[in-house]
Amino acid sequence: MTTFHAVVWIDHQSAQILQFDPDHVQASKVKVHSHQTRQHGSTVRSEHEFFGAVCDALAGIHEVLVTGSHQAQADLRHYVEKHRSQLARQIVSYETVGHPSENQLVALARKYFLKYDRMSDTPTPS
């Protein structure tokens, strides 16, 4: 499915990615894979692998809204700006939200992108 918009809900354990168009929603999930090692920095490597997988899942999507806890968003934003600068241009905003259902998340994103596209004079693809 080719989509123009996506919304991501992220915490430090998983990311729910919902790509959508006016008629369809495609959901995917990325989970953290923890490495149980004594090596220094293994949690940092696991976090980088997790954020890298999230970024890979967002490849080709024109506009992305990132939601979730403030800290998880800040950590993802830092990773994207440092390691995936190309994707940084696709992320249009970061919004702190609790734990919405999939339907609530899509409704929030549809409302956000309708407003965003009107403000930026971008026609929303149908």
Summary of the structure (lengths in Angstrom):
residues: 126
radius of gyration: 14.8
end to end distance: 13.0
largest distance: 52.0
contacts: 349
relative contact order: 0.20
helix: 41%
strand: 25%
